[in-house]
Amino acid sequence: MDATTAETLATIDRFNDAFNRHDVDDVMALMTDDVVFENTSPPPDGARHEGQAAVRAFWEQFFAGSPRAHFEAEDIFAAGDRCAVRWRYSWGDSSIRGVDLFRVKDGKVAEKLSYVKG
């Protein structure tokens, strides 16, 4: 495995850990200043959030409204600065499955595009 791919996987592992701790400060520390995040909702295309302030506001609202949110990576694949994560997201007794496509730059998430089944 090349160094860029290893760094990408390590970044995504840290991101997933921060997400499951609901630690917005750590999540944002792992995102670039100009990060782009596309959520799975509202259907059909989701909402696009750009930059630290907009993405932080999303995560703060998300965790406040979803205190039992948990993300389980079912499969992770990386090549260079790109990473695909197949996941199961649960919020108590319910769950959905989907995929995130990440781009990592200098050890931080520069892009997180989320897609959901259903």
C-alpha angles and dihedrals in degrees: 000000000000122000095252093053091047091050091049092052092047091051093050091047090053091046093051091048092051090048092053090049088051087231104157093181092056092043091053093044086061093054128080121245090251096042119159119211124182113194125208093240144110098036138269101024106005128225124294120223121189129193135011097286096051095043092046090052090052094050093046091053092042096053093042089055096039108044092164096049113143130173121203117191108218095180134001127194127177135182117179110313094346127088134181119200123190106202149175115219118198133183103184119304095358134068144175133198129225149136134260122203112204135190116198125202124185092344095311135098109258096172134020115180114183128202128181135201117240 
